[in-house]
Amino acid sequence: MKPELPTELKFAILAADVALFTLRDQELYVRLIAVDRPPHFVNSRGLPGGLLQPAETAQAAAERQVKDKAHIDHRKVHLEQLYTFSRVDRDKRGRVVAVAYLGLVPWELLTASERADSRGVFWQRAATAKKLAYDHDEILALAVARLRSRVSYTTLIQKLMPHEFTLTELEKAYEAIVGKDLDKRNFRKKILKLGIVTPLPHKKSGGRFRPAQLYKFASAKVDEIEVL
């Protein structure tokens, strides 16, 4: 005989959490929100996230969290699924499984209000974001590790860069993410040899130095290629 199917189904609640990064002043920043859930979390901070609605996908829920809780226009943000966090005790209120997303947005695309710390949302240096609510320390750590890995073998860094940039600015962006200094000469030589950037007909002027050549990425597609 076939086993009898249950007449009632009980499931864990599903949530979407987003580790949303930007590069600001050559440092990696993450978007955090205020979390006040007594008695476990009082005056805490965490990643923007929340429960899925009955008729939406995890991706749609992540986009909604970016818009409604991070207060960022989700159409500016590159989102890709990171990992599913399902530890039984990750939420003291009940059984909640979180689908985490890695989000990237160029600082230059943000409006003044999206850059500001207000309405319970904050940009904080990723290196100093500690003791977050729930298991968000674990999510953030994995997101940073994934970002470091992905920029080494893909052109994903373009989702954090302005449309136009110098090779020095690109080098500093890589250094901010991977957390180490790069050999300037070898970096430039390899980037140009790979052909992932295209020189523009104008240069960046201003400052004490001579105008620097500006570049853009040759393709908006994230390609797999050994960069570092």
TORPA-4810 file (N, C-alpha, C, O; in nm, 3 decimals):
<nodes>
NODE_1_0.083_-0.120_0.000_0.000_0.000_0.000_0.088_0.127_0.000_0.194_0.132_0.061_M
NODE_2_0.038_0.226_-0.070_0.108_0.354_-0.072_0.089_0.423_0.063_-0.019_0.414_0.122_K
NODE_3_0.193_0.493_0.110_0.177_0.566_0.237_0.070_0.673_0.225_0.057_0.738_0.121_P
NODE_4_-0.006_0.689_0.329_-0.113_0.788_0.328_-0.055_0.929_0.330_0.032_0.961_0.411_E
NODE_5_-0.106_1.010_0.240_-0.058_1.148_0.235_-0.115_1.228_0.350_-0.229_1.206_0.390_L
NODE_6_-0.037_1.323_0.405_-0.088_1.403_0.516_-0.203_1.492_0.471_-0.203_1.544_0.360_P
NODE_7_-0.299_1.509_0.559_-0.413_1.596_0.528_-0.382_1.741_0.557_-0.451_1.830_0.507_T
NODE_8_-0.279_1.768_0.638_-0.236_1.903_0.666_-0.085_1.914_0.644_-0.008_1.827_0.685_E
NODE_9_-0.045_2.021_0.580_0.096_2.043_0.553_0.145_2.163_0.633_0.083_2.270_0.631_L
NODE_10_0.256_2.145_0.703_0.313_2.254_0.780_0.454_2.283_0.726_0.538_2.194_0.714_K
NODE_11_0.475_2.408_0.694_0.601_2.447_0.634_0.670_2.555_0.715_0.608_2.626_0.794_F
NODE_12_0.801_2.565_0.694_0.874_2.679_0.749_0.836_2.804_0.670_0.801_2.795_0.552_A
NODE_13_0.842_2.918_0.734_0.817_3.044_0.666_0.941_3.081_0.586_1.054_3.059_0.631_I
NODE_14_0.920_3.137_0.467_1.032_3.171_0.379_1.052_3.322_0.376_0.956_3.399_0.366_L
NODE_15_1.178_3.363_0.386_1.212_3.505_0.384_1.321_3.530_0.279_1.386_3.437_0.232_A
NODE_16_1.339_3.657_0.245_1.448_3.699_0.156_1.527_3.808_0.225_1.470_3.908_0.269_A
NODE_17_1.659_3.790_0.234_1.749_3.889_0.294_1.851_3.932_0.189_1.894_3.851_0.106_D
NODE_18_1.890_4.058_0.193_1.979_4.112_0.090_2.102_4.177_0.152_2.091_4.267_0.236_V
NODE_19_2.220_4.131_0.111_2.346_4.198_0.144_2.377_4.290_0.028_2.428_4.246_-0.075_A
NODE_20_2.347_4.418_0.045_2.357_4.516_-0.064_2.481_4.602_-0.045_2.495_4.670_0.056_L
NODE_21_2.571_4.599_-0.144_2.699_4.668_-0.134_2.710_4.783_-0.233_2.646_4.785_-0.338_F
NODE_22_2.794_4.879_-0.196_2.837_4.984_-0.287_2.982_5.017_-0.256_3.032_4.982_-0.149_T
NODE_23_3.050_5.084_-0.349_3.186_5.131_-0.326_3.181_5.282_-0.308_3.137_5.356_-0.397_L
NODE_24_3.226_5.328_-0.193_3.222_5.470_-0.158_3.358_5.512_-0.105_3.409_5.453_-0.009_R
NODE_25_3.418_5.613_-0.168_3.550_5.660_-0.126_3.649_5.544_-0.117_3.728_5.534_-0.023_D
NODE_26_3.643_5.457_-0.217_3.735_5.343_-0.229_3.725_5.245_-0.113_3.823_5.179_-0.078_Q
NODE_27_3.606_5.236_-0.055_3.580_5.138_0.050_3.446_5.070_0.023_3.356_5.129_-0.036_E
NODE_28_3.436_4.945_0.068_3.314_4.867_0.049_3.216_4.895_0.162_3.250_4.879_0.280_L
NODE_29_3.096_4.938_0.126_2.991_4.967_0.223_2.873_4.873_0.203_2.847_4.827_0.092_Y
NODE_30_2.801_4.846_0.312_2.683_4.761_0.307_2.563_4.839_0.361_2.579_4.921_0.452_V
NODE_31_2.445_4.814_0.306_2.323_4.882_0.349_2.261_4.805_0.465_2.236_4.685_0.454_R
NODE_32_2.238_4.874_0.575_2.178_4.814_0.693_2.050_4.887_0.731_2.030_5.003_0.693_L
NODE_33_1.965_4.819_0.805_1.841_4.879_0.854_1.833_4.861_1.005_1.896_4.772_1.061_I
NODE_34_1.753_4.947_1.069_1.732_4.934_1.212_1.644_4.813_1.241_1.545_4.789_1.172_A
NODE_35_1.680_4.736_1.343_1.603_4.619_1.385_1.569_4.635_1.533_1.658_4.645_1.617_V
NODE_36_1.442_4.637_1.563_1.397_4.650_1.702_1.291_4.544_1.728_1.172_4.567_1.706_D
NODE_37_1.334_4.427_1.774_1.246_4.314_1.798_1.270_4.260_1.939_1.335_4.157_1.956_R
NODE_38_1.217_4.331_2.041_1.235_4.283_2.179_1.175_4.145_2.196_1.076_4.113_2.129_P
NODE_39_1.230_4.061_2.282_1.343_4.090_2.371_1.479_4.056_2.312_1.582_4.082_2.374_P
NODE_40_1.481_3.998_2.191_1.607_3.946_2.137_1.693_4.055_2.073_1.816_4.051_2.085_H
NODE_41_1.631_4.151_2.006_1.707_4.254_1.936_1.647_4.391_1.967_1.533_4.421_1.930_F
NODE_42_1.725_4.472_2.035_1.682_4.608_2.071_1.790_4.705_2.023_1.908_4.689_2.056_V
NODE_43_1.748_4.804_1.946_1.843_4.902_1.890_1.955_4.832_1.814_2.072_4.868_1.826_N
NODE_44_1.918_4.733_1.735_2.015_4.657_1.656_2.010_4.701_1.510_1.925_4.780_1.469_S
NODE_45_2.102_4.647_1.434_2.102_4.667_1.289_2.107_4.531_1.220_2.156_4.433_1.276_R
NODE_46_2.055_4.528_1.099_2.056_4.405_1.022_2.047_4.433_0.874_2.035_4.549_0.833_G
NODE_47_2.052_4.328_0.796_2.037_4.342_0.651_1.890_4.362_0.617_1.803_4.310_0.686_L
NODE_48_1.860_4.437_0.511_1.720_4.450_0.470_1.665_4.314_0.427_1.727_4.242_0.349_P
NODE_49_1.547_4.281_0.479_1.487_4.153_0.447_1.349_4.142_0.506_1.306_4.229_0.582_G
NODE_50_1.279_4.035_0.471_1.145_4.013_0.522_1.082_3.891_0.460_1.142_3.826_0.374_G
NODE_51_0.962_3.859_0.504_0.893_3.738_0.460_0.840_3.752_0.318_0.803_3.861_0.274_L
NODE_52_0.837_3.639_0.248_0.777_3.637_0.115_0.626_3.649_0.125_0.565_3.593_0.216_L
NODE_53_0.567_3.722_0.033_0.423_3.726_0.022_0.375_3.604_-0.056_0.452_3.546_-0.132_Q
NODE_54_0.250_3.562_-0.038_0.202_3.437_-0.098_0.220_3.427_-0.249_0.240_3.318_-0.301_P
NODE_55_0.213_3.539_-0.320_0.213_3.533_-0.466_0.341_3.586_-0.528_0.340_3.628_-0.644_A
NODE_56_0.454_3.587_-0.453_0.577_3.640_-0.512_0.691_3.539_-0.501_0.693_3.455_-0.412_E
NODE_57_0.785_3.551_-0.592_0.904_3.467_-0.589_1.004_3.525_-0.490_0.987_3.636_-0.441_T
NODE_58_1.108_3.447_-0.460_1.213_3.497_-0.372_1.283_3.617_-0.433_1.317_3.712_-0.362_A
NODE_59_1.303_3.614_-0.564_1.366_3.727_-0.634_1.280_3.853_-0.620_1.331_3.961_-0.591_Q
NODE_60_1.151_3.838_-0.642_1.060_3.953_-0.631_1.059_4.005_-0.487_1.051_4.126_-0.466_A
NODE_61_1.065_3.915_-0.390_1.067_3.958_-0.250_1.196_4.035_-0.220_1.193_4.135_-0.149_A
NODE_62_1.309_3.988_-0.274_1.436_4.058_-0.252_1.430_4.197_-0.312_1.478_4.293_-0.251_A
NODE_63_1.373_4.210_-0.431_1.360_4.342_-0.494_1.271_4.433_-0.409_1.298_4.552_-0.398_E
NODE_64_1.167_4.377_-0.351_1.077_4.456_-0.266_1.149_4.502_-0.139_1.128_4.614_-0.094_R
NODE_65_1.233_4.416_-0.082_1.307_4.455_0.037_1.405_4.569_0.007_1.423_4.660_0.088_Q
NODE_66_1.468_4.562_-0.110_1.558_4.669_-0.151_1.483_4.801_-0.161_1.532_4.905_-0.118_V
NODE_67_1.364_4.796_-0.218_1.284_4.918_-0.239_1.222_4.968_-0.109_1.234_5.086_-0.076_K
NODE_68_1.156_4.879_-0.036_1.076_4.922_0.079_1.157_4.938_0.208_1.125_5.024_0.291_D
NODE_69_1.261_4.856_0.225_1.337_4.863_0.351_1.473_4.928_0.336_1.517_5.002_0.424_K
NODE_70_1.543_4.900_0.224_1.671_4.966_0.202_1.654_5.105_0.143_1.748_5.185_0.143_A
NODE_71_1.534_5.134_0.092_1.501_5.263_0.032_1.591_5.295_-0.087_1.636_5.409_-0.104_H
NODE_72_1.616_5.193_-0.169_1.694_5.207_-0.291_1.607_5.160_-0.407_1.536_5.059_-0.396_I
NODE_73_1.611_5.232_-0.518_1.539_5.189_-0.638_1.597_5.055_-0.685_1.712_5.049_-0.729_D
NODE_74_1.519_4.949_-0.675_1.571_4.815_-0.704_1.613_4.799_-0.850_1.689_4.708_-0.883_H
NODE_75_1.563_4.887_-0.937_1.601_4.877_-1.079_1.747_4.914_-1.102_1.803_4.883_-1.207_R
NODE_76_1.808_4.981_-1.007_1.950_5.016_-1.017_2.041_4.903_-0.967_2.162_4.905_-0.992_K
NODE_77_1.983_4.807_-0.899_2.061_4.709_-0.823_2.075_4.578_-0.901_1.978_4.525_-0.955_V
NODE_78_2.197_4.527_-0.905_2.222_4.392_-0.958_2.205_4.293_-0.844_2.274_4.303_-0.742_H
NODE_79_2.114_4.198_-0.860_2.086_4.098_-0.757_2.117_3.958_-0.809_2.082_3.923_-0.922_L
NODE_80_2.182_3.880_-0.726_2.199_3.739_-0.760_2.191_3.657_-0.631_2.236_3.699_-0.525_E
NODE_81_2.132_3.538_-0.645_2.108_3.456_-0.527_2.241_3.410_-0.467_2.333_3.370_-0.538_Q
NODE_82_2.248_3.418_-0.335_2.372_3.388_-0.262_2.370_3.249_-0.201_2.456_3.166_-0.232_L
NODE_83_2.271_3.222_-0.114_2.269_3.097_-0.038_2.137_3.089_0.037_2.071_3.190_0.060_Y
NODE_84_2.099_2.967_0.075_1.979_2.949_0.157_2.022_2.916_0.300_2.092_2.818_0.324_T
NODE_85_1.978_2.999_0.393_2.013_2.983_0.534_1.896_2.918_0.607_1.788_2.977_0.615_F
NODE_86_1.916_2.798_0.658_1.804_2.720_0.712_1.829_2.664_0.851_1.762_2.570_0.892_S
NODE_87_1.926_2.720_0.923_1.948_2.673_1.059_1.818_2.684_1.139_1.748_2.785_1.131_R
NODE_88_1.786_2.582_1.214_1.655_2.573_1.280_1.630_2.690_1.373_1.517_2.739_1.382_V
NODE_89_1.733_2.736_1.443_1.713_2.840_1.544_1.755_2.979_1.497_1.784_3.066_1.579_D
NODE_90_1.760_3.002_1.367_1.811_3.130_1.317_1.719_3.247_1.350_1.764_3.361_1.355_R
NODE_91_1.591_3.221_1.373_1.496_3.326_1.411_1.421_3.278_1.535_1.352_3.176_1.530_D
NODE_92_1.435_3.350_1.645_1.376_3.308_1.772_1.224_3.310_1.769_1.160_3.249_1.855_K
NODE_93_1.165_3.377_1.672_1.019_3.387_1.667_0.953_3.264_1.607_0.833_3.242_1.625_R
NODE_94_1.032_3.184_1.535_0.974_3.067_1.471_1.065_3.014_1.361_1.177_3.061_1.344_G
NODE_95_1.015_2.918_1.288_1.094_2.850_1.185_1.093_2.933_1.056_0.995_2.932_0.982_R
NODE_96_1.203_3.003_1.031_1.214_3.088_0.913_1.338_3.049_0.834_1.449_3.049_0.887_V
NODE_97_1.318_3.017_0.708_1.428_2.987_0.616_1.449_3.111_0.528_1.354_3.164_0.472_V
NODE_98_1.573_3.155_0.516_1.602_3.277_0.440_1.679_3.245_0.313_1.781_3.176_0.316_A
NODE_99_1.629_3.297_0.201_1.703_3.295_0.076_1.779_3.427_0.068_1.718_3.533_0.054_V
NODE_100_1.910_3.421_0.077_1.991_3.542_0.080_2.036_3.580_-0.060_2.060_3.494_-0.144_A
NODE_101_2.046_3.711_-0.082_2.087_3.765_-0.212_2.206_3.858_-0.195_2.220_3.927_-0.094_Y
NODE_102_2.291_3.857_-0.295_2.401_3.952_-0.307_2.355_4.065_-0.398_2.314_4.040_-0.511_L
NODE_103_2.361_4.188_-0.348_2.319_4.303_-0.426_2.432_4.402_-0.446_2.511_4.425_-0.354_G
NODE_104_2.442_4.460_-0.565_2.548_4.555_-0.598_2.488_4.678_-0.666_2.402_4.665_-0.753_L
NODE_105_2.534_4.796_-0.625_2.486_4.919_-0.688_2.599_5.021_-0.689_2.666_5.039_-0.587_V
NODE_106_2.624_5.090_-0.801_2.726_5.194_-0.805_2.684_5.315_-0.721_2.569_5.359_-0.728_P
NODE_107_2.775_5.368_-0.646_2.748_5.486_-0.563_2.700_5.603_-0.650_2.615_5.681_-0.609_W
NODE_108_2.756_5.613_-0.770_2.723_5.725_-0.859_2.578_5.721_-0.907_2.525_5.824_-0.948_E
NODE_109_2.514_5.606_-0.903_2.375_5.595_-0.946_2.276_5.633_-0.837_2.157_5.650_-0.864_L
NODE_110_2.323_5.646_-0.714_2.233_5.671_-0.603_2.198_5.819_-0.594_2.282_5.906_-0.618_L
NODE_111_2.074_5.847_-0.560_2.031_5.984_-0.537_2.081_6.030_-0.400_2.135_5.951_-0.322_T
NODE_112_2.062_6.158_-0.372_2.105_6.212_-0.242_2.035_6.141_-0.127_2.098_6.111_-0.025_A
NODE_113_1.907_6.113_-0.142_1.833_6.045_-0.036_1.877_5.899_-0.022_1.876_5.845_0.088_S
NODE_114_1.915_5.835_-0.133_1.961_5.696_-0.127_2.101_5.686_-0.067_2.138_5.581_-0.014_E
NODE_115_2.177_5.793_-0.074_2.310_5.794_-0.013_2.305_5.826_0.136_2.395_5.788_0.211_R
NODE_116_2.200_5.893_0.178_2.193_5.943_0.315_2.157_5.832_0.414_2.097_5.731_0.378_A
NODE_117_2.197_5.854_0.539_2.154_5.769_0.650_2.031_5.833_0.712_2.042_5.935_0.781_D
NODE_118_1.916_5.776_0.687_1.791_5.835_0.738_1.681_5.731_0.739_1.693_5.626_0.675_S
NODE_119_1.575_5.760_0.811_1.456_5.673_0.817_1.493_5.529_0.856_1.434_5.434_0.805_R
NODE_120_1.590_5.516_0.946_1.626_5.384_0.994_1.706_5.300_0.897_1.709_5.178_0.910_G
NODE_121_1.771_5.364_0.800_1.858_5.291_0.706_1.996_5.357_0.708_2.008_5.477_0.729_V
NODE_122_2.099_5.275_0.686_2.236_5.323_0.702_2.328_5.259_0.599_2.310_5.143_0.561_F
NODE_123_2.428_5.335_0.556_2.542_5.277_0.485_2.654_5.264_0.587_2.690_5.361_0.653_W
NODE_124_2.709_5.146_0.600_2.817_5.123_0.696_2.929_5.047_0.628_2.905_4.960_0.545_Q
NODE_125_3.053_5.079_0.665_3.167_5.005_0.610_3.148_4.857_0.640_3.124_4.818_0.755_R
NODE_126_3.159_4.775_0.538_3.133_4.631_0.555_3.227_4.570_0.659_3.188_4.477_0.730_A
NODE_127_3.349_4.622_0.667_3.447_4.566_0.761_3.409_4.591_0.906_3.455_4.520_0.995_A
NODE_128_3.326_4.693_0.931_3.290_4.726_1.069_3.149_4.684_1.106_3.105_4.706_1.219_T
NODE_129_3.078_4.625_1.013_2.939_4.581_1.039_2.943_4.450_1.117_2.963_4.343_1.060_A
NODE_130_2.924_4.459_1.247_2.935_4.342_1.336_2.813_4.336_1.427_2.740_4.433_1.444_K
NODE_131_2.794_4.218_1.487_2.687_4.194_1.584_2.550_4.234_1.528_2.473_4.304_1.593_K
NODE_132_2.524_4.189_1.407_2.397_4.218_1.342_2.288_4.125_1.394_2.317_4.023_1.457_L
NODE_133_2.163_4.161_1.368_2.049_4.082_1.415_2.043_3.947_1.343_2.099_3.929_1.234_A
NODE_134_1.973_3.853_1.407_1.952_3.718_1.352_2.087_3.654_1.319_2.179_3.658_1.401_Y
NODE_135_2.099_3.594_1.202_2.227_3.536_1.160_2.290_3.620_1.050_2.360_3.568_0.963_D
NODE_136_2.264_3.751_1.054_2.309_3.838_0.946_2.460_3.858_0.943_2.515_3.894_0.839_H
NODE_137_2.528_3.835_1.054_2.675_3.834_1.050_2.724_3.724_0.956_2.817_3.743_0.878_D
NODE_138_2.660_3.609_0.966_2.697_3.494_0.882_2.665_3.522_0.736_2.744_3.491_0.647_E
NODE_139_2.549_3.582_0.710_2.510_3.615_0.573_2.606_3.716_0.514_2.652_3.701_0.400_I
NODE_140_2.638_3.820_0.591_2.729_3.924_0.542_2.867_3.867_0.514_2.927_3.900_0.411_L
NODE_141_2.917_3.783_0.602_3.050_3.724_0.582_3.054_3.641_0.454_3.152_3.648_0.379_A
NODE_142_2.950_3.564_0.429_2.946_3.483_0.308_2.933_3.572_0.185_2.992_3.543_0.081_L
NODE_143_2.856_3.679_0.195_2.838_3.770_0.083_2.970_3.838_0.046_3.002_3.851_-0.073_A
NODE_144_3.046_3.881_0.145_3.177_3.943_0.119_3.271_3.841_0.055_3.341_3.874_-0.041_V
NODE_145_3.272_3.720_0.108_3.358_3.615_0.052_3.319_3.582_-0.092_3.405_3.563_-0.178_A
NODE_146_3.188_3.575_-0.117_3.142_3.546_-0.253_3.180_3.659_-0.348_3.223_3.634_-0.461_R
NODE_147_3.164_3.783_-0.304_3.199_3.897_-0.389_3.348_3.895_-0.422_3.386_3.916_-0.537_L
NODE_148_3.431_3.870_-0.322_3.576_3.863_-0.345_3.611_3.754_-0.445_3.696_3.773_-0.533_R
NODE_149_3.545_3.642_-0.432_3.572_3.531_-0.524_3.524_3.562_-0.666_3.596_3.538_-0.763_S
NODE_150_3.403_3.616_-0.675_3.343_3.640_-0.807_3.417_3.746_-0.888_3.428_3.734_-1.010_R
NODE_151_3.469_3.851_-0.821_3.538_3.953_-0.898_3.672_3.904_-0.950_3.729_3.964_-1.041_V
NODE_152_3.723_3.796_-0.893_3.853_3.744_-0.937_3.842_3.666_-1.067_3.940_3.655_-1.141_S
NODE_153_3.723_3.611_-1.097_3.712_3.531_-1.219_3.595_3.571_-1.308_3.561_3.500_-1.403_Y
NODE_154_3.533_3.685_-1.280_3.428_3.738_-1.366_3.443_3.890_-1.375_3.528_3.949_-1.310_T
NODE_155_3.359_3.951_-1.457_3.357_4.097_-1.468_3.247_4.156_-1.380_3.193_4.262_-1.412_T
NODE_156_3.214_4.089_-1.270_3.106_4.134_-1.183_3.133_4.272_-1.123_3.038_4.343_-1.089_L
NODE_157_3.258_4.311_-1.110_3.290_4.439_-1.048_3.226_4.556_-1.122_3.207_4.663_-1.066_I
NODE_158_3.193_4.534_-1.250_3.131_4.642_-1.327_2.998_4.687_-1.265_2.956_4.800_-1.287_Q
NODE_159_2.932_4.599_-1.188_2.805_4.634_-1.125_2.824_4.727_-1.005_2.726_4.773_-0.945_K
NODE_160_2.950_4.756_-0.972_2.980_4.851_-0.866_3.047_4.978_-0.919_3.065_5.075_-0.845_L
NODE_161_3.084_4.977_-1.047_3.161_5.087_-1.104_3.072_5.189_-1.174_2.964_5.154_-1.223_M
NODE_162_3.117_5.316_-1.179_3.045_5.413_-1.261_3.060_5.378_-1.409_3.140_5.292_-1.444_P
NODE_163_2.983_5.443_-1.494_2.989_5.412_-1.638_3.127_5.442_-1.694_3.175_5.368_-1.780_H
NODE_164_3.190_5.548_-1.648_3.323_5.586_-1.693_3.419_5.586_-1.574_3.383_5.628_-1.465_E
NODE_165_3.540_5.539_-1.597_3.637_5.528_-1.488_3.778_5.523_-1.545_3.798_5.490_-1.662_F
NODE_166_3.875_5.555_-1.461_4.015_5.540_-1.499_4.064_5.402_-1.453_3.998_5.336_-1.372_T
NODE_167_4.177_5.360_-1.505_4.232_5.231_-1.462_4.274_5.235_-1.316_4.270_5.134_-1.246_L
NODE_168_4.315_5.353_-1.269_4.348_5.366_-1.127_4.225_5.345_-1.041_4.231_5.278_-0.938_T
NODE_169_4.112_5.403_-1.082_3.988_5.386_-1.007_3.944_5.239_-1.008_3.893_5.189_-0.908_E
NODE_170_3.962_5.171_-1.119_3.927_5.029_-1.128_4.018_4.947_-1.038_3.972_4.856_-0.968_L
NODE_171_4.146_4.979_-1.039_4.241_4.908_-0.953_4.206_4.927_-0.805_4.208_4.831_-0.728_E
NODE_172_4.172_5.050_-0.766_4.137_5.077_-0.627_4.008_5.005_-0.587_3.992_4.964_-0.472_K
NODE_173_3.917_4.990_-0.682_3.793_4.917_-0.654_3.823_4.770_-0.626_3.769_4.713_-0.531_A
NODE_174_3.909_4.710_-0.707_3.949_4.571_-0.682_4.016_4.558_-0.546_3.989_4.464_-0.472_Y
NODE_175_4.104_4.650_-0.514_4.176_4.644_-0.387_4.081_4.657_-0.268_4.100_4.591_-0.166_E
NODE_176_3.979_4.742_-0.282_3.881_4.759_-0.174_3.804_4.631_-0.149_3.767_4.601_-0.035_A
NODE_177_3.779_4.555_-0.254_3.699_4.433_-0.240_3.784_4.315_-0.192_3.745_4.244_-0.100_I
NODE_178_3.899_4.295_-0.255_3.980_4.177_-0.221_4.062_4.199_-0.095_4.113_4.104_-0.036_V
NODE_179_4.077_4.326_-0.053_4.144_4.354_0.072_4.295_4.346_0.068_4.359_4.317_0.169_G
NODE_180_4.353_4.370_-0.048_4.499_4.371_-0.058_4.541_4.460_-0.174_4.464_4.486_-0.266_K
NODE_181_4.666_4.506_-0.168_4.720_4.590_-0.273_4.756_4.505_-0.395_4.801_4.391_-0.383_D
NODE_182_4.737_4.563_-0.512_4.771_4.496_-0.636_4.892_4.564_-0.700_4.916_4.682_-0.677_L
NODE_183_4.966_4.489_-0.778_5.078_4.546_-0.852_5.021_4.629_-0.967_4.963_4.575_-1.061_D
NODE_184_5.039_4.759_-0.959_4.976_4.851_-1.054_5.010_4.818_-1.199_4.921_4.811_-1.284_K
NODE_185_5.137_4.797_-1.228_5.179_4.773_-1.365_5.121_4.643_-1.420_5.068_4.640_-1.531_R
NODE_186_5.131_4.535_-1.342_5.079_4.406_-1.388_4.927_4.409_-1.401_4.871_4.349_-1.493_N
NODE_187_4.860_4.480_-1.309_4.714_4.490_-1.316_4.671_4.556_-1.445_4.586_4.503_-1.517_F
NODE_188_4.728_4.671_-1.475_4.689_4.744_-1.596_4.719_4.663_-1.722_4.639_4.660_-1.816_R
NODE_189_4.834_4.599_-1.723_4.873_4.519_-1.839_4.773_4.407_-1.864_4.735_4.381_-1.978_K
NODE_190_4.731_4.340_-1.756_4.639_4.227_-1.772_4.500_4.274_-1.812_4.437_4.215_-1.899_K
NODE_191_4.451_4.382_-1.748_4.317_4.433_-1.781_4.308_4.471_-1.928_4.210_4.437_-1.994_I
NODE_192_4.408_4.539_-1.978_4.407_4.581_-2.118_4.421_4.461_-2.211_4.361_4.458_-2.319_L
NODE_193_4.500_4.363_-2.171_4.518_4.243_-2.254_4.389_4.162_-2.263_4.358_4.104_-2.367_K
NODE_194_4.313_4.157_-2.153_4.187_4.081_-2.152_4.082_4.143_-2.242_3.993_4.074_-2.291_L
NODE_195_4.091_4.273_-2.264_3.996_4.339_-2.352_3.859_4.359_-2.291_3.760_4.372_-2.364_G
NODE_196_3.850_4.360_-2.158_3.719_4.375_-2.093_3.679_4.522_-2.076_3.564_4.552_-2.042_I
NODE_197_3.774_4.613_-2.100_3.743_4.755_-2.096_3.778_4.819_-2.229_3.867_4.773_-2.302_V
NODE_198_3.707_4.926_-2.259_3.725_4.998_-2.385_3.761_5.144_-2.356_3.694_5.207_-2.275_T
NODE_199_3.865_5.199_-2.419_3.899_5.339_-2.396_3.795_5.432_-2.458_3.739_5.403_-2.564_P
NODE_200_3.770_5.542_-2.391_3.675_5.641_-2.438_3.751_5.755_-2.507_3.871_5.771_-2.485_L
NODE_201_3.682_5.832_-2.591_3.751_5.938_-2.666_3.784_6.062_-2.584_3.835_6.160_-2.638_P
NODE_202_3.757_6.060_-2.455_3.787_6.175_-2.372_3.857_6.129_-2.244_3.860_6.011_-2.212_H
NODE_203_3.913_6.225_-2.173_3.990_6.195_-2.052_3.931_6.265_-1.931_3.851_6.357_-1.943_K
NODE_204_3.973_6.218_-1.814_3.930_6.279_-1.689_4.030_6.387_-1.650_4.149_6.359_-1.631_K
NODE_205_3.982_6.509_-1.637_4.069_6.619_-1.605_4.041_6.669_-1.464_3.945_6.626_-1.399_S
NODE_206_4.125_6.759_-1.417_4.109_6.814_-1.283_4.211_6.758_-1.188_4.268_6.651_-1.212_G
NODE_207_4.233_6.828_-1.080_4.330_6.782_-0.981_4.471_6.821_-1.019_4.494_6.901_-1.110_G
NODE_208_4.567_6.765_-0.946_4.707_6.803_-0.963_4.775_6.729_-1.077_4.881_6.771_-1.124_R
NODE_209_4.713_6.620_-1.123_4.780_6.536_-1.221_4.727_6.561_-1.362_4.622_6.623_-1.380_F
NODE_210_4.800_6.513_-1.459_4.759_6.530_-1.597_4.634_6.448_-1.624_4.610_6.349_-1.556_R
NODE_211_4.554_6.486_-1.722_4.429_6.413_-1.751_4.454_6.264_-1.771_4.550_6.223_-1.836_P
NODE_212_4.364_6.183_-1.714_4.379_6.037_-1.722_4.279_5.979_-1.821_4.167_6.027_-1.833_A
NODE_213_4.323_5.876_-1.891_4.236_5.810_-1.988_4.116_5.747_-1.918_4.130_5.682_-1.814_Q
NODE_214_3.998_5.767_-1.975_3.875_5.707_-1.922_3.840_5.582_-2.002_3.867_5.571_-2.121_L
NODE_215_3.779_5.488_-1.931_3.739_5.361_-1.991_3.595_5.328_-1.953_3.538_5.388_-1.862_Y
NODE_216_3.538_5.233_-2.023_3.411_5.172_-1.986_3.422_5.023_-2.009_3.511_4.979_-2.081_K
NODE_217_3.334_4.944_-1.949_3.336_4.800_-1.973_3.287_4.771_-2.114_3.192_4.834_-2.162_F
NODE_218_3.352_4.676_-2.180_3.320_4.645_-2.320_3.182_4.582_-2.334_3.119_4.593_-2.439_A
NODE_219_3.135_4.516_-2.228_3.005_4.450_-2.233_2.936_4.465_-2.099_3.000_4.463_-1.994_S
NODE_220_2.804_4.481_-2.104_2.726_4.489_-1.980_2.702_4.351_-1.919_2.655_4.340_-1.805_A
NODE_221_2.732_4.247_-1.993_2.715_4.110_-1.946_2.828_4.073_-1.850_2.943_4.109_-1.871_K
NODE_222_2.793_4.000_-1.745_2.894_3.950_-1.652_2.955_3.824_-1.712_2.892_3.718_-1.717_V
NODE_223_3.078_3.837_-1.757_3.148_3.725_-1.823_3.245_3.659_-1.727_3.301_3.724_-1.639_D
NODE_224_3.263_3.530_-1.746_3.362_3.456_-1.668_3.497_3.468_-1.738_3.515_3.425_-1.852_E
NODE_225_3.590_3.529_-1.666_3.725_3.549_-1.720_3.819_3.571_-1.603_3.782_3.639_-1.507_I
NODE_226_3.937_3.515_-1.606_4.029_3.525_-1.494_4.091_3.664_-1.490_4.181_3.696_-1.568_E
NODE_227_4.042_3.746_-1.399_4.090_3.884_-1.388_4.208_3.894_-1.295_4.308_3.958_-1.329_V
NODE_228_4.200_3.833_-1.178_4.308_3.840_-1.078_4.377_3.705_-1.065_4.471_3.692_-0.986_L
</nodes>
